[in-house]
Amino acid sequence: MEVARKFWNHPMGPKTTHFWGPVFNWGFIIAGLLDMEKPPEKISRNMTIALVIYSTMFSRFAWMVNPRNYLLMTCHITNVTVQLNLLRRKYNYTPKASS
């Protein structure tokens, strides 16, 4: 019970945005992983680049904020990885020649 109380009252615990922000940000990663099933021509280059920039900036923010928010940083680094993989798929795609 003491462990649960410490977690609940921790400065990064579930009573804070330091906890819930990263939890909900995992939605970006889930969406990106689901986009892996999309055909490459359906991947939005502009949106994917925007998400890479967004997550890169927030990774730095999570590192600089006091106390450091490792949960948020991990979330955004993972999102950068997923989005860069989507960009790789987009740029490696060669459309089939129409007959």
Secondary structure as GFF3:
##gff-version 3
##sequence-region A 1 99
A	DSSP	alpha_helix	2	9	.	.	.	ID=ss1
A	DSSP	alpha_helix	17	35	.	.	.	ID=ss2
A	DSSP	three_ten_helix	40	42	.	.	.	ID=ss3
A	DSSP	alpha_helix	45	64	.	.	.	ID=ss4
A	DSSP	alpha_helix	70	92	.	.	.	ID=ss5
###
